[in-house]
Amino acid sequence: MITFDITGAPEGWIASGYQLLTLVAKLLGVVGAFRLAYLYNTGRDRGMIFHELLHWVAAIVFFSSVGPLYDMVANFFRIG
């Protein structure tokens, strides 16, 4: 469950933001899969399908890099 508490510590803000980003990543993955299936079934050319596939892979790579960034920021606030 995603909760936003603006009165909490920065660690809480970071954790809820990370949960929101992971939810968005999952939704983008599902939407991307349906979009690829739609483009394939409507007979689009291979270049367009490949271009959409590259967008989908780039989104997965970007959101998979969010975890280490979250850990880095969370550790920074724990030190301070």
PDB file of N, CA, C and O in Angstrom:
ATOM      1  N   MET A   1       0.842  -1.174   0.000  1.00  0.00           N
ATOM      2  CA  MET A   1       0.000   0.000   0.000  1.00  0.00           C
ATOM      3  C   MET A   1       0.890   1.240   0.000  1.00  0.00           C
ATOM      4  O   MET A   1       1.897   1.295   0.705  1.00  0.00           O
ATOM      5  N   ILE A   2       0.513   2.209  -0.780  1.00  0.00           N
ATOM      6  CA  ILE A   2       1.293   3.439  -0.881  1.00  0.00           C
ATOM      7  C   ILE A   2       0.643   4.491   0.007  1.00  0.00           C
ATOM      8  O   ILE A   2      -0.534   4.812  -0.153  1.00  0.00           O
ATOM      9  N   THR A   3       1.416   5.020   0.936  1.00  0.00           N
ATOM     10  CA  THR A   3       0.918   6.090   1.801  1.00  0.00           C
ATOM     11  C   THR A   3       1.889   7.258   1.733  1.00  0.00           C
ATOM     12  O   THR A   3       3.104   7.071   1.669  1.00  0.00           O
ATOM     13  N   PHE A   4       1.345   8.444   1.747  1.00  0.00           N
ATOM     14  CA  PHE A   4       2.166   9.649   1.741  1.00  0.00           C
ATOM     15  C   PHE A   4       1.940  10.395   3.047  1.00  0.00           C
ATOM     16  O   PHE A   4       0.816  10.786   3.363  1.00  0.00           O
ATOM     17  N   ASP A   5       3.012  10.591   3.801  1.00  0.00           N
ATOM     18  CA  ASP A   5       2.935  11.293   5.075  1.00  0.00           C
ATOM     19  C   ASP A   5       3.875  12.486   4.991  1.00  0.00           C
ATOM     20  O   ASP A   5       5.092  12.329   5.078  1.00  0.00           O
ATOM     21  N   ILE A   6       3.310  13.683   4.822  1.00  0.00           N
ATOM     22  CA  ILE A   6       4.162  14.861   4.657  1.00  0.00           C
ATOM     23  C   ILE A   6       4.733  15.344   5.979  1.00  0.00           C
ATOM     24  O   ILE A   6       5.613  16.204   5.993  1.00  0.00           O
ATOM     25  N   THR A   7       4.245  14.802   7.092  1.00  0.00           N
ATOM     26  CA  THR A   7       4.775  15.226   8.386  1.00  0.00           C
ATOM     27  C   THR A   7       5.919  14.337   8.843  1.00  0.00           C
ATOM     28  O   THR A   7       6.561  14.634   9.850  1.00  0.00           O
ATOM     29  N   GLY A   8       6.188  13.257   8.125  1.00  0.00           N
ATOM     30  CA  GLY A   8       7.206  12.301   8.536  1.00  0.00           C
ATOM     31  C   GLY A   8       8.608  12.737   8.167  1.00  0.00           C
ATOM     32  O   GLY A   8       8.830  13.818   7.622  1.00  0.00           O
ATOM     33  N   ALA A   9       9.537  11.866   8.481  1.00  0.00           N
ATOM     34  CA  ALA A   9      10.948  12.106   8.183  1.00  0.00           C
ATOM     35  C   ALA A   9      11.207  11.915   6.688  1.00  0.00           C
ATOM     36  O   ALA A   9      10.408  11.288   5.992  1.00  0.00           O
ATOM     37  N   PRO A  10      12.321  12.454   6.197  1.00  0.00           N
ATOM     38  CA  PRO A  10      12.654  12.286   4.775  1.00  0.00           C
ATOM     39  C   PRO A  10      12.748  10.820   4.344  1.00  0.00           C
ATOM     40  O   PRO A  10      12.485  10.501   3.185  1.00  0.00           O
ATOM     41  N   GLU A  11      13.125   9.919   5.272  1.00  0.00           N
ATOM     42  CA  GLU A  11      13.193   8.500   4.912  1.00  0.00           C
ATOM     43  C   GLU A  11      11.824   7.986   4.495  1.00  0.00           C
ATOM     44  O   GLU A  11      11.715   7.162   3.587  1.00  0.00           O
ATOM     45  N   GLY A  12      10.774   8.473   5.161  1.00  0.00           N
ATOM     46  CA  GLY A  12       9.415   8.074   4.799  1.00  0.00           C
ATOM     47  C   GLY A  12       9.029   8.585   3.428  1.00  0.00           C
ATOM     48  O   GLY A  12       8.370   7.884   2.659  1.00  0.00           O
ATOM     49  N   TRP A  13       9.437   9.805   3.120  1.00  0.00           N
ATOM     50  CA  TRP A  13       9.151  10.365   1.793  1.00  0.00           C
ATOM     51  C   TRP A  13       9.844   9.538   0.718  1.00  0.00           C
ATOM     52  O   TRP A  13       9.262   9.234  -0.324  1.00  0.00           O
ATOM     53  N   ILE A  14      11.096   9.180   0.988  1.00  0.00           N
ATOM     54  CA  ILE A  14      11.864   8.413   0.007  1.00  0.00           C
ATOM     55  C   ILE A  14      11.240   7.037  -0.196  1.00  0.00           C
ATOM     56  O   ILE A  14      11.121   6.571  -1.329  1.00  0.00           O
ATOM     57  N   ALA A  15      10.843   6.387   0.891  1.00  0.00           N
ATOM     58  CA  ALA A  15      10.257   5.050   0.784  1.00  0.00           C
ATOM     59  C   ALA A  15       8.952   5.084   0.002  1.00  0.00           C
ATOM     60  O   ALA A  15       8.721   4.230  -0.855  1.00  0.00           O
ATOM     61  N   SER A  16       8.093   6.065   0.289  1.00  0.00           N
ATOM     62  CA  SER A  16       6.818   6.122  -0.429  1.00  0.00           C
ATOM     63  C   SER A  16       7.035   6.504  -1.891  1.00  0.00           C
ATOM     64  O   SER A  16       6.308   6.032  -2.766  1.00  0.00           O
ATOM     65  N   GLY A  17       8.018   7.346  -2.164  1.00  0.00           N
ATOM     66  CA  GLY A  17       8.339   7.682  -3.546  1.00  0.00           C
ATOM     67  C   GLY A  17       8.861   6.477  -4.311  1.00  0.00           C
ATOM     68  O   GLY A  17       8.548   6.292  -5.487  1.00  0.00           O
ATOM     69  N   TYR A  18       9.656   5.662  -3.639  1.00  0.00           N
ATOM     70  CA  TYR A  18      10.172   4.444  -4.269  1.00  0.00           C
ATOM     71  C   TYR A  18       9.037   3.470  -4.573  1.00  0.00           C
ATOM     72  O   TYR A  18       9.016   2.850  -5.636  1.00  0.00           O
ATOM     73  N   GLN A  19       8.097   3.335  -3.642  1.00  0.00           N
ATOM     74  CA  GLN A  19       6.945   2.461  -3.882  1.00  0.00           C
ATOM     75  C   GLN A  19       6.132   2.959  -5.067  1.00  0.00           C
ATOM     76  O   GLN A  19       5.652   2.163  -5.875  1.00  0.00           O
ATOM     77  N   LEU A  20       5.978   4.271  -5.171  1.00  0.00           N
ATOM     78  CA  LEU A  20       5.236   4.837  -6.293  1.00  0.00           C
ATOM     79  C   LEU A  20       5.956   4.568  -7.618  1.00  0.00           C
ATOM     80  O   LEU A  20       5.314   4.230  -8.613  1.00  0.00           O
ATOM     81  N   LEU A  21       7.278   4.715  -7.635  1.00  0.00           N
ATOM     82  CA  LEU A  21       8.042   4.452  -8.856  1.00  0.00           C
ATOM     83  C   LEU A  21       7.964   2.985  -9.269  1.00  0.00           C
ATOM     84  O   LEU A  21       7.858   2.684 -10.458  1.00  0.00           O
ATOM     85  N   THR A  22       8.014   2.070  -8.302  1.00  0.00           N
ATOM     86  CA  THR A  22       7.908   0.658  -8.663  1.00  0.00           C
ATOM     87  C   THR A  22       6.515   0.332  -9.186  1.00  0.00           C
ATOM     88  O   THR A  22       6.375  -0.500 -10.083  1.00  0.00           O
ATOM     89  N   LEU A  23       5.488   0.969  -8.643  1.00  0.00           N
ATOM     90  CA  LEU A  23       4.137   0.768  -9.160  1.00  0.00           C
ATOM     91  C   LEU A  23       4.024   1.279 -10.594  1.00  0.00           C
ATOM     92  O   LEU A  23       3.435   0.615 -11.448  1.00  0.00           O
ATOM     93  N   VAL A  24       4.583   2.449 -10.857  1.00  0.00           N
ATOM     94  CA  VAL A  24       4.568   3.010 -12.213  1.00  0.00           C
ATOM     95  C   VAL A  24       5.332   2.096 -13.171  1.00  0.00           C
ATOM     96  O   VAL A  24       4.906   1.897 -14.309  1.00  0.00           O
ATOM     97  N   ALA A  25       6.451   1.543 -12.722  1.00  0.00           N
ATOM     98  CA  ALA A  25       7.229   0.641 -13.576  1.00  0.00           C
ATOM     99  C   ALA A  25       6.427  -0.599 -13.948  1.00  0.00           C
ATOM    100  O   ALA A  25       6.462  -1.046 -15.094  1.00  0.00           O
ATOM    101  N   LYS A  26       5.706  -1.153 -12.978  1.00  0.00           N
ATOM    102  CA  LYS A  26       4.890  -2.331 -13.269  1.00  0.00           C
ATOM    103  C   LYS A  26       3.766  -1.987 -14.237  1.00  0.00           C
ATOM    104  O   LYS A  26       3.478  -2.756 -15.154  1.00  0.00           O
ATOM    105  N   LEU A  27       3.141  -0.852 -14.039  1.00  0.00           N
ATOM    106  CA  LEU A  27       2.062  -0.446 -14.945  1.00  0.00           C
ATOM    107  C   LEU A  27       2.588  -0.199 -16.356  1.00  0.00           C
ATOM    108  O   LEU A  27       1.939  -0.569 -17.334  1.00  0.00           O
ATOM    109  N   LEU A  28       3.761   0.425 -16.464  1.00  0.00           N
ATOM    110  CA  LEU A  28       4.354   0.649 -17.784  1.00  0.00           C
ATOM    111  C   LEU A  28       4.705  -0.664 -18.472  1.00  0.00           C
ATOM    112  O   LEU A  28       4.576  -0.784 -19.690  1.00  0.00           O
ATOM    113  N   GLY A  29       5.144  -1.637 -17.701  1.00  0.00           N
ATOM    114  CA  GLY A  29       5.443  -2.938 -18.281  1.00  0.00           C
ATOM    115  C   GLY A  29       4.206  -3.599 -18.860  1.00  0.00           C
ATOM    116  O   GLY A  29       4.254  -4.171 -19.949  1.00  0.00           O
ATOM    117  N   VAL A  30       3.097  -3.521 -18.134  1.00  0.00           N
ATOM    118  CA  VAL A  30       1.848  -4.117 -18.615  1.00  0.00           C
ATOM    119  C   VAL A  30       1.339  -3.369 -19.840  1.00  0.00           C
ATOM    120  O   VAL A  30       0.943  -3.987 -20.828  1.00  0.00           O
ATOM    121  N   VAL A  31       1.349  -2.038 -19.779  1.00  0.00           N
ATOM    122  CA  VAL A  31       0.886  -1.238 -20.917  1.00  0.00           C
ATOM    123  C   VAL A  31       1.770  -1.484 -22.138  1.00  0.00           C
ATOM    124  O   VAL A  31       1.270  -1.592 -23.257  1.00  0.00           O
ATOM    125  N   GLY A  32       3.071  -1.572 -21.926  1.00  0.00           N
ATOM    126  CA  GLY A  32       3.985  -1.824 -23.034  1.00  0.00           C
ATOM    127  C   GLY A  32       3.743  -3.173 -23.686  1.00  0.00           C
ATOM    128  O   GLY A  32       3.813  -3.297 -24.908  1.00  0.00           O
ATOM    129  N   ALA A  33       3.460  -4.184 -22.876  1.00  0.00           N
ATOM    130  CA  ALA A  33       3.186  -5.509 -23.435  1.00  0.00           C
ATOM    131  C   ALA A  33       1.921  -5.494 -24.282  1.00  0.00           C
ATOM    132  O   ALA A  33       1.895  -6.071 -25.369  1.00  0.00           O
ATOM    133  N   PHE A  34       0.875  -4.840 -23.795  1.00  0.00           N
ATOM    134  CA  PHE A  34      -0.362  -4.757 -24.573  1.00  0.00           C
ATOM    135  C   PHE A  34      -0.161  -3.940 -25.849  1.00  0.00           C
ATOM    136  O   PHE A  34      -0.716  -4.269 -26.898  1.00  0.00           O
ATOM    137  N   ARG A  35       0.631  -2.877 -25.753  1.00  0.00           N
ATOM    138  CA  ARG A  35       0.878  -2.054 -26.945  1.00  0.00           C
ATOM    139  C   ARG A  35       1.656  -2.832 -28.004  1.00  0.00           C
ATOM    140  O   ARG A  35       1.358  -2.739 -29.195  1.00  0.00           O
ATOM    141  N   LEU A  36       2.652  -3.597 -27.564  1.00  0.00           N
ATOM    142  CA  LEU A  36       3.395  -4.422 -28.519  1.00  0.00           C
ATOM    143  C   LEU A  36       2.487  -5.456 -29.178  1.00  0.00           C
ATOM    144  O   LEU A  36       2.572  -5.682 -30.385  1.00  0.00           O
ATOM    145  N   ALA A  37       1.623  -6.078 -28.390  1.00  0.00           N
ATOM    146  CA  ALA A  37       0.693  -7.066 -28.958  1.00  0.00           C
ATOM    147  C   ALA A  37      -0.258  -6.399 -29.947  1.00  0.00           C
ATOM    148  O   ALA A  37      -0.565  -6.969 -30.994  1.00  0.00           O
ATOM    149  N   TYR A  38      -0.721  -5.203 -29.623  1.00  0.00           N
ATOM    150  CA  TYR A  38      -1.628  -4.483 -30.522  1.00  0.00           C
ATOM    151  C   TYR A  38      -0.932  -4.139 -31.841  1.00  0.00           C
ATOM    152  O   TYR A  38      -1.495  -4.338 -32.917  1.00  0.00           O
ATOM    153  N   LEU A  39       0.292  -3.622 -31.750  1.00  0.00           N
ATOM    154  CA  LEU A  39       1.021  -3.269 -32.965  1.00  0.00           C
ATOM    155  C   LEU A  39       1.290  -4.497 -33.828  1.00  0.00           C
ATOM    156  O   LEU A  39       1.225  -4.432 -35.056  1.00  0.00           O
ATOM    157  N   TYR A  40       1.590  -5.607 -33.179  1.00  0.00           N
ATOM    158  CA  TYR A  40       1.857  -6.833 -33.929  1.00  0.00           C
ATOM    159  C   TYR A  40       0.584  -7.340 -34.610  1.00  0.00           C
ATOM    160  O   TYR A  40       0.621  -7.755 -35.768  1.00  0.00           O
ATOM    161  N   ASN A  41      -0.535  -7.305 -33.894  1.00  0.00           N
ATOM    162  CA  ASN A  41      -1.790  -7.835 -34.439  1.00  0.00           C
ATOM    163  C   ASN A  41      -2.403  -6.938 -35.506  1.00  0.00           C
ATOM    164  O   ASN A  41      -3.154  -7.424 -36.352  1.00  0.00           O
ATOM    165  N   THR A  42      -2.102  -5.643 -35.488  1.00  0.00           N
ATOM    166  CA  THR A  42      -2.654  -4.756 -36.508  1.00  0.00           C
ATOM    167  C   THR A  42      -1.791  -4.728 -37.768  1.00  0.00           C
ATOM    168  O   THR A  42      -2.108  -4.020 -38.723  1.00  0.00           O
ATOM    169  N   GLY A  43      -0.710  -5.491 -37.770  1.00  0.00           N
ATOM    170  CA  GLY A  43       0.104  -5.604 -38.973  1.00  0.00           C
ATOM    171  C   GLY A  43       1.023  -4.426 -39.218  1.00  0.00           C
ATOM    172  O   GLY A  43       1.323  -4.107 -40.368  1.00  0.00           O
ATOM    173  N   ARG A  44       1.474  -3.776 -38.164  1.00  0.00           N
ATOM    174  CA  ARG A  44       2.430  -2.678 -38.352  1.00  0.00           C
ATOM    175  C   ARG A  44       3.753  -3.222 -38.867  1.00  0.00           C
ATOM    176  O   ARG A  44       4.048  -4.410 -38.736  1.00  0.00           O
ATOM    177  N   ASP A  45       4.532  -2.344 -39.446  1.00  0.00           N
ATOM    178  CA  ASP A  45       5.818  -2.790 -39.977  1.00  0.00           C
ATOM    179  C   ASP A  45       6.778  -3.137 -38.840  1.00  0.00           C
ATOM    180  O   ASP A  45       6.608  -2.697 -37.703  1.00  0.00           O
ATOM    181  N   ARG A  46       7.774  -3.924 -39.171  1.00  0.00           N
ATOM    182  CA  ARG A  46       8.707  -4.407 -38.152  1.00  0.00           C
ATOM    183  C   ARG A  46       9.501  -3.272 -37.512  1.00  0.00           C
ATOM    184  O   ARG A  46       9.872  -3.356 -36.341  1.00  0.00           O
ATOM    185  N   GLY A  47       9.758  -2.224 -38.266  1.00  0.00           N
ATOM    186  CA  GLY A  47      10.505  -1.099 -37.705  1.00  0.00           C
ATOM    187  C   GLY A  47       9.760  -0.423 -36.573  1.00  0.00           C
ATOM    188  O   GLY A  47      10.363  -0.046 -35.569  1.00  0.00           O
ATOM    189  N   MET A  48       8.453  -0.267 -36.725  1.00  0.00           N
ATOM    190  CA  MET A  48       7.662   0.370 -35.677  1.00  0.00           C
ATOM    191  C   MET A  48       7.592  -0.519 -34.435  1.00  0.00           C
ATOM    192  O   MET A  48       7.674  -0.032 -33.308  1.00  0.00           O
ATOM    193  N   ILE A  49       7.439  -1.827 -34.652  1.00  0.00           N
ATOM    194  CA  ILE A  49       7.391  -2.749 -33.515  1.00  0.00           C
ATOM    195  C   ILE A  49       8.741  -2.764 -32.804  1.00  0.00           C
ATOM    196  O   ILE A  49       8.788  -2.770 -31.574  1.00  0.00           O
ATOM    197  N   PHE A  50       9.835  -2.770 -33.560  1.00  0.00           N
ATOM    198  CA  PHE A  50      11.165  -2.754 -32.954  1.00  0.00           C
ATOM    199  C   PHE A  50      11.387  -1.459 -32.179  1.00  0.00           C
ATOM    200  O   PHE A  50      11.966  -1.483 -31.093  1.00  0.00           O
ATOM    201  N   HIS A  51      10.938  -0.343 -32.716  1.00  0.00           N
ATOM    202  CA  HIS A  51      11.075   0.945 -32.042  1.00  0.00           C
ATOM    203  C   HIS A  51      10.312   0.935 -30.717  1.00  0.00           C
ATOM    204  O   HIS A  51      10.823   1.412 -29.704  1.00  0.00           O
ATOM    205  N   GLU A  52       9.104   0.398 -30.722  1.00  0.00           N
ATOM    206  CA  GLU A  52       8.317   0.314 -29.491  1.00  0.00           C
ATOM    207  C   GLU A  52       8.959  -0.643 -28.495  1.00  0.00           C
ATOM    208  O   GLU A  52       8.932  -0.401 -27.288  1.00  0.00           O
ATOM    209  N   LEU A  53       9.536  -1.728 -29.001  1.00  0.00           N
ATOM    210  CA  LEU A  53      10.226  -2.676 -28.128  1.00  0.00           C
ATOM    211  C   LEU A  53      11.429  -2.018 -27.456  1.00  0.00           C
ATOM    212  O   LEU A  53      11.703  -2.273 -26.284  1.00  0.00           O
ATOM    213  N   LEU A  54      12.144  -1.173 -28.196  1.00  0.00           N
ATOM    214  CA  LEU A  54      13.267  -0.448 -27.596  1.00  0.00           C
ATOM    215  C   LEU A  54      12.798   0.483 -26.481  1.00  0.00           C
ATOM    216  O   LEU A  54      13.465   0.600 -25.453  1.00  0.00           O
ATOM    217  N   HIS A  55      11.663   1.143 -26.674  1.00  0.00           N
ATOM    218  CA  HIS A  55      11.120   2.002 -25.613  1.00  0.00           C
ATOM    219  C   HIS A  55      10.795   1.178 -24.375  1.00  0.00           C
ATOM    220  O   HIS A  55      11.075   1.593 -23.251  1.00  0.00           O
ATOM    221  N   TRP A  56      10.210   0.025 -24.588  1.00  0.00           N
ATOM    222  CA  TRP A  56       9.810  -0.840 -23.484  1.00  0.00           C
ATOM    223  C   TRP A  56      11.032  -1.318 -22.710  1.00  0.00           C
ATOM    224  O   TRP A  56      11.037  -1.295 -21.479  1.00  0.00           O
ATOM    225  N   VAL A  57      12.071  -1.751 -23.427  1.00  0.00           N
ATOM    226  CA  VAL A  57      13.299  -2.208 -22.777  1.00  0.00           C
ATOM    227  C   VAL A  57      13.972  -1.050 -22.042  1.00  0.00           C
ATOM    228  O   VAL A  57      14.490  -1.237 -20.941  1.00  0.00           O
ATOM    229  N   ALA A  58      13.970   0.135 -22.635  1.00  0.00           N
ATOM    230  CA  ALA A  58      14.576   1.299 -21.976  1.00  0.00           C
ATOM    231  C   ALA A  58      13.839   1.637 -20.686  1.00  0.00           C
ATOM    232  O   ALA A  58      14.475   1.998 -19.695  1.00  0.00           O
ATOM    233  N   ALA A  59      12.522   1.529 -20.676  1.00  0.00           N
ATOM    234  CA  ALA A  59      11.757   1.795 -19.453  1.00  0.00           C
ATOM    235  C   ALA A  59      12.093   0.771 -18.378  1.00  0.00           C
ATOM    236  O   ALA A  59      12.223   1.123 -17.205  1.00  0.00           O
ATOM    237  N   ILE A  60      12.235  -0.489 -18.767  1.00  0.00           N
ATOM    238  CA  ILE A  60      12.582  -1.528 -17.792  1.00  0.00           C
ATOM    239  C   ILE A  60      13.969  -1.271 -17.215  1.00  0.00           C
ATOM    240  O   ILE A  60      14.167  -1.387 -16.006  1.00  0.00           O
ATOM    241  N   VAL A  61      14.928  -0.924 -18.065  1.00  0.00           N
ATOM    242  CA  VAL A  61      16.291  -0.653 -17.591  1.00  0.00           C
ATOM    243  C   VAL A  61      16.310   0.564 -16.677  1.00  0.00           C
ATOM    244  O   VAL A  61      16.980   0.551 -15.644  1.00  0.00           O
ATOM    245  N   PHE A  62      15.574   1.626 -17.050  1.00  0.00           N
ATOM    246  CA  PHE A  62      15.553   2.833 -16.230  1.00  0.00           C
ATOM    247  C   PHE A  62      14.976   2.542 -14.851  1.00  0.00           C
ATOM    248  O   PHE A  62      15.566   2.919 -13.839  1.00  0.00           O
ATOM    249  N   PHE A  63      13.832   1.877 -14.806  1.00  0.00           N
ATOM    250  CA  PHE A  63      13.200   1.644 -13.515  1.00  0.00           C
ATOM    251  C   PHE A  63      13.914   0.581 -12.699  1.00  0.00           C
ATOM    252  O   PHE A  63      13.763   0.552 -11.478  1.00  0.00           O
ATOM    253  N   SER A  64      14.686  -0.291 -13.331  1.00  0.00           N
ATOM    254  CA  SER A  64      15.470  -1.241 -12.550  1.00  0.00           C
ATOM    255  C   SER A  64      16.672  -0.559 -11.908  1.00  0.00           C
ATOM    256  O   SER A  64      17.236  -1.082 -10.946  1.00  0.00           O
ATOM    257  N   SER A  65      17.070   0.600 -12.426  1.00  0.00           N
ATOM    258  CA  SER A  65      18.175   1.338 -11.814  1.00  0.00           C
ATOM    259  C   SER A  65      17.702   2.217 -10.668  1.00  0.00           C
ATOM    260  O   SER A  65      18.522   2.838  -9.991  1.00  0.00           O
ATOM    261  N   VAL A  66      16.392   2.282 -10.436  1.00  0.00           N
ATOM    262  CA  VAL A  66      15.866   3.112  -9.359  1.00  0.00           C
ATOM    263  C   VAL A  66      16.230   2.531  -7.998  1.00  0.00           C
ATOM    264  O   VAL A  66      16.466   3.283  -7.052  1.00  0.00           O
ATOM    265  N   GLY A  67      16.281   1.199  -7.882  1.00  0.00           N
ATOM    266  CA  GLY A  67      16.589   0.546  -6.609  1.00  0.00           C
ATOM    267  C   GLY A  67      17.927   0.973  -6.027  1.00  0.00           C
ATOM    268  O   GLY A  67      17.966   1.407  -4.876  1.00  0.00           O
ATOM    269  N   PRO A  68      19.035   0.870  -6.773  1.00  0.00           N
ATOM    270  CA  PRO A  68      20.321   1.320  -6.234  1.00  0.00           C
ATOM    271  C   PRO A  68      20.351   2.816  -5.914  1.00  0.00           C
ATOM    272  O   PRO A  68      20.987   3.228  -4.944  1.00  0.00           O
ATOM    273  N   LEU A  69      19.668   3.629  -6.722  1.00  0.00           N
ATOM    274  CA  LEU A  69      19.604   5.061  -6.415  1.00  0.00           C
ATOM    275  C   LEU A  69      18.844   5.301  -5.119  1.00  0.00           C
ATOM    276  O   LEU A  69      19.229   6.147  -4.313  1.00  0.00           O
ATOM    277  N   TYR A  70      17.755   4.549  -4.921  1.00  0.00           N
ATOM    278  CA  TYR A  70      16.995   4.657  -3.676  1.00  0.00           C
ATOM    279  C   TYR A  70      17.872   4.296  -2.486  1.00  0.00           C
ATOM    280  O   TYR A  70      17.863   5.000  -1.476  1.00  0.00           O
ATOM    281  N   ASP A  71      18.635   3.204  -2.593  1.00  0.00           N
ATOM    282  CA  ASP A  71      19.509   2.790  -1.495  1.00  0.00           C
ATOM    283  C   ASP A  71      20.547   3.860  -1.190  1.00  0.00           C
ATOM    284  O   ASP A  71      20.846   4.123  -0.025  1.00  0.00           O
ATOM    285  N   MET A  72      21.099   4.480  -2.231  1.00  0.00           N
ATOM    286  CA  MET A  72      22.109   5.512  -2.036  1.00  0.00           C
ATOM    287  C   MET A  72      21.523   6.715  -1.291  1.00  0.00           C
ATOM    288  O   MET A  72      22.134   7.216  -0.347  1.00  0.00           O
ATOM    289  N   VAL A  73      20.351   7.175  -1.709  1.00  0.00           N
ATOM    290  CA  VAL A  73      19.730   8.333  -1.061  1.00  0.00           C
ATOM    291  C   VAL A  73      19.295   7.982   0.356  1.00  0.00           C
ATOM    292  O   VAL A  73      19.455   8.794   1.268  1.00  0.00           O
ATOM    293  N   ALA A  74      18.746   6.781   0.555  1.00  0.00           N
ATOM    294  CA  ALA A  74      18.315   6.373   1.892  1.00  0.00           C
ATOM    295  C   ALA A  74      19.504   6.288   2.841  1.00  0.00           C
ATOM    296  O   ALA A  74      19.400   6.706   3.994  1.00  0.00           O
ATOM    297  N   ASN A  75      20.626   5.756   2.377  1.00  0.00           N
ATOM    298  CA  ASN A  75      21.821   5.684   3.221  1.00  0.00           C
ATOM    299  C   ASN A  75      22.357   7.070   3.533  1.00  0.00           C
ATOM    300  O   ASN A  75      22.874   7.296   4.627  1.00  0.00           O
ATOM    301  N   PHE A  76      22.247   8.000   2.597  1.00  0.00           N
ATOM    302  CA  PHE A  76      22.699   9.367   2.846  1.00  0.00           C
ATOM    303  C   PHE A  76      21.902   9.995   3.986  1.00  0.00           C
ATOM    304  O   PHE A  76      22.482  10.640   4.860  1.00  0.00           O
ATOM    305  N   PHE A  77      20.591   9.818   3.990  1.00  0.00           N
ATOM    306  CA  PHE A  77      19.776  10.428   5.036  1.00  0.00           C
ATOM    307  C   PHE A  77      19.940   9.719   6.371  1.00  0.00           C
ATOM    308  O   PHE A  77      19.723  10.338   7.412  1.00  0.00           O
ATOM    309  N   ARG A  78      20.311   8.454   6.381  1.00  0.00           N
ATOM    310  CA  ARG A  78      20.558   7.758   7.644  1.00  0.00           C
ATOM    311  C   ARG A  78      21.840   8.254   8.301  1.00  0.00           C
ATOM    312  O   ARG A  78      21.948   8.285   9.527  1.00  0.00           O
ATOM    313  N   ILE A  79      22.816   8.645   7.470  1.00  0.00           N
ATOM    314  CA  ILE A  79      24.080   9.147   8.021  1.00  0.00           C
ATOM    315  C   ILE A  79      23.859  10.487   8.696  1.00  0.00           C
ATOM    316  O   ILE A  79      24.371  10.731   9.788  1.00  0.00           O
ATOM    317  N   GLY A  80      23.090  11.362   8.042  1.00  0.00           N
ATOM    318  CA  GLY A  80      22.878  12.715   8.542  1.00  0.00           C
ATOM    319  C   GLY A  80      21.947  12.745   9.650  1.00  0.00           C
ATOM    320  O   GLY A  80      21.660  13.816  10.186  1.00  0.00           O
TER     321      GLY A  80
END
